[in-house]
Amino acid sequence: MAADQTTGIAIIGCGYVADSYRQCLSLHADTLRLAGAFDRDPQRLAAYTATWGGRAYASLDEVLADGSCAILLNLTDPESHAAVTQAAIAAGKHVYSEKPLAMTATEAATLRDAARNAGVRLASAPCNLLGESMQTAWAAIRAGTIGKVLLAYAEIDDGMIHRAGYDSWVSRSGKPWPGRGEFETGCTYEHAGYALTVFAALFGPARRVTSFAALLVPDKGTTPPLAHPAPDFSVGCIEYDNGVVVRLTNSIVAPYDHRMRIIGETGTIEIKEPWDYASPVILRRPGQGRIARFIERRLGGGLGKRLPMARRVPFKGGRGKPTMDFLRGPAELAAAIREDRPSRLDEDFAVHVTELTEMLQHPERFDRPALVQSRFAPIEPMDWAR
Ligand SMILES: NC(=O)c1ccc[n+]([C@@H]2O[C@H](COP(=O)([O-])OP(=O)(O)OC[C@H]3O[C@@H](n4cnc5c(N)ncnc54)[C@H](O)[C@@H]3O)[C@@H](O)[C@H]2O)c1
């Protein structure tokens, strides 16, 4: 592709994740061109451009007035997403927003409508659905490898982050990992999208959500204490229009486990890490007969076969390099605009994922919990176990 056919992008919000995006730019040299970056904090902006070079915009208005930038990458903190996206839409820019698209489904739908009225495109992260691992799993499912899909389980337990020494996590341009934001935005808002986007692609729209959320560790040892701690655990069951049922768990309390399992009539597909495009895709068959059942019980799922990847992952992650290509989503949006076709991560898709995310983290906003009426006196352990 000739250089003048690249799409100009601008980064708004030069925080922790902006470095991960920037590290992926060389993978898209043929299609994306970084016009510049902006952060409302001048020191953060200066550190970013000192690390990576490129233009530092003086204001958001300057970005919006720059004709060489077609797509804004909204990498601000979640609470700032809607305002920045709204301003970009009003200025006629396409937007690729980090997740969540907005903090409520209503706000997300308002952004979608504004984008449609303005004739611009809107898409949202995460884009791990476009990664080799997920595409491989999807291809296997489409090919009937596990028969009719019945059920899927996804764990996004991230471990006790507040005890994990996150103060020392620093990005390439020196930005600390925003733990306080993570604790106040909520791990479900931060992480559920990595599973919900994949399930939306695989199963289509959802029709019913039953969820539960709780704040288990209100004091995460921050100074000052958290002003608005969000739920640090949620679990939800989602029923899709096609009949598939999903159980999705999010926490920053239970030990790290990011397993995703898609269960069909004749097999299960398992992906260990949805944050890694190279994560192996494992096929397991249900145990048939006593020996297979014994192995299944002993190995927690039985013997597995690694499926060949749909293609080689075109980069090597790990050792300070992202294991996801963060720019694959913006590249998909740019291609969709160029080719005048819907983007795989389009507005309706992003609004739907935002709605499910809100339902998981805030069940109280959608229906009243069923309160248990019966009670019983506490029981004692066995005498020999005291
Ligand atoms: N931290 C991660 O590992 C990670 C990974 C994947 C996705 N994300 C997502 O990326 C987004 C950003 O996360 P982060 O970790 O980089 O946060 P961060 O707090 O490190 O950075 C956010 C940056 O946005 C800037 N900002 C906020 N409002 C702004 C505005 N109106 N105009 C200009 N700049 C503004 C802030 O000054 C800050 O530098 C979030 O949506 C998060 O969910 C984060």
The ligand as an SDF file (V2000), in Angstrom:
LIG
                    3D

 44 48  0  0  0  0  0  0  0  0999 V2000
   -3.3840   -0.3980   32.1150 N   0  0  0  0  0  0  0  0  0  0  0  0
   -3.5730   -1.4620   31.3550 C   0  0  0  0  0  0  0  0  0  0  0  0
   -2.8400   -2.4580   31.4830 O   0  0  0  0  0  0  0  0  0  0  0  0
   -4.6460   -1.4630   30.3130 C   0  0  0  0  0  0  0  0  0  0  0  0
   -4.6970   -2.5380   29.4220 C   0  0  0  0  0  0  0  0  0  0  0  0
   -5.6780   -2.5610   28.4460 C   0  0  0  0  0  0  0  0  0  0  0  0
   -6.5840   -1.5200   28.3840 C   0  0  0  0  0  0  0  0  0  0  0  0
   -6.5480   -0.4880   29.2670 N   0  0  0  0  0  0  0  0  0  0  0  0
   -7.5520    0.5780   29.1430 C   0  0  0  0  0  0  0  0  0  0  0  0
   -6.9070    1.7220   28.6260 O   0  0  0  0  0  0  0  0  0  0  0  0
   -7.5170    2.9060   29.1290 C   0  0  0  0  0  0  0  0  0  0  0  0
   -6.4460    3.7560   29.7670 C   0  0  0  0  0  0  0  0  0  0  0  0
   -5.8480    3.0070   30.7940 O   0  0  0  0  0  0  0  0  0  0  0  0
   -4.4100    3.3750   31.3500 P   0  0  0  0  0  0  0  0  0  0  0  0
   -4.0030    2.2390   32.1740 O   0  0  0  0  0  0  0  0  0  0  0  0
   -3.5020    3.8270   30.2600 O   0  0  0  0  0  0  0  0  0  0  0  0
   -4.7910    4.6210   32.2870 O   0  0  0  0  0  0  0  0  0  0  0  0
   -3.8400    5.8000   32.7940 P   0  0  0  0  0  0  0  0  0  0  0  0
   -4.5220    6.4230   33.9470 O   0  0  0  0  0  0  0  0  0  0  0  0
   -2.4470    5.3220   32.9550 O   0  0  0  0  0  0  0  0  0  0  0  0
   -3.8410    6.8310   31.5790 O   0  0  0  0  0  0  0  0  0  0  0  0
   -4.9410    7.5850   31.2050 C   0  0  0  0  0  0  0  0  0  0  0  0
   -4.4010    8.9160   30.6650 C   0  0  0  0  0  0  0  0  0  0  0  0
   -5.4820    9.6640   30.1150 O   0  0  0  0  0  0  0  0  0  0  0  0
   -5.2590   11.0240   30.4050 C   0  0  0  0  0  0  0  0  0  0  0  0
   -6.5410   11.7240   30.2780 N   0  0  0  0  0  0  0  0  0  0  0  0
   -7.6660   11.5400   31.0340 C   0  0  0  0  0  0  0  0  0  0  0  0
   -8.6530   12.3440   30.6000 N   0  0  0  0  0  0  0  0  0  0  0  0
   -8.1490   13.0150   29.5400 C   0  0  0  0  0  0  0  0  0  0  0  0
   -8.6900   13.9850   28.6790 C   0  0  0  0  0  0  0  0  0  0  0  0
   -9.9380   14.4230   28.8210 N   0  0  0  0  0  0  0  0  0  0  0  0
   -7.9120   14.4670   27.6930 N   0  0  0  0  0  0  0  0  0  0  0  0
   -6.6340   14.0400   27.5580 C   0  0  0  0  0  0  0  0  0  0  0  0
   -6.0560   13.1310   28.3550 N   0  0  0  0  0  0  0  0  0  0  0  0
   -6.8160   12.6210   29.3400 C   0  0  0  0  0  0  0  0  0  0  0  0
   -4.6880   11.0240   31.8040 C   0  0  0  0  0  0  0  0  0  0  0  0
   -3.9930   12.2280   32.0990 O   0  0  0  0  0  0  0  0  0  0  0  0
   -3.7750    9.8000   31.7480 C   0  0  0  0  0  0  0  0  0  0  0  0
   -2.4600   10.1350   31.3550 O   0  0  0  0  0  0  0  0  0  0  0  0
   -8.6190    2.4510   30.0800 C   0  0  0  0  0  0  0  0  0  0  0  0
   -9.8450    2.4430   29.4060 O   0  0  0  0  0  0  0  0  0  0  0  0
   -8.2150    1.0150   30.4240 C   0  0  0  0  0  0  0  0  0  0  0  0
   -9.3550    0.2220   30.6930 O   0  0  0  0  0  0  0  0  0  0  0  0
   -5.5750   -0.4370   30.2200 C   0  0  0  0  0  0  0  0  0  0  0  0
  1  2  1  0
  2  3  2  0
  2  4  1  0
  4  5  1  0
  4 44  2  0
  5  6  2  0
  6  7  1  0
  7  8  2  0
  8  9  1  0
  8 44  1  0
  9 10  1  0
  9 42  1  0
 10 11  1  0
 11 12  1  0
 11 40  1  0
 12 13  1  0
 13 14  1  0
 14 15  2  0
 14 16  1  0
 14 17  1  0
 17 18  1  0
 18 19  2  0
 18 20  1  0
 18 21  1  0
 21 22  1  0
 22 23  1  0
 23 24  1  0
 23 38  1  0
 24 25  1  0
 25 26  1  0
 25 36  1  0
 26 27  1  0
 26 35  1  0
 27 28  2  0
 28 29  1  0
 29 30  1  0
 29 35  2  0
 30 31  1  0
 30 32  2  0
 32 33  1  0
 33 34  2  0
 34 35  1  0
 36 37  1  0
 36 38  1  0
 38 39  1  0
 40 41  1  0
 40 42  1  0
 42 43  1  0
M  CHG  2   8   1  16  -1
M  END
$$$$
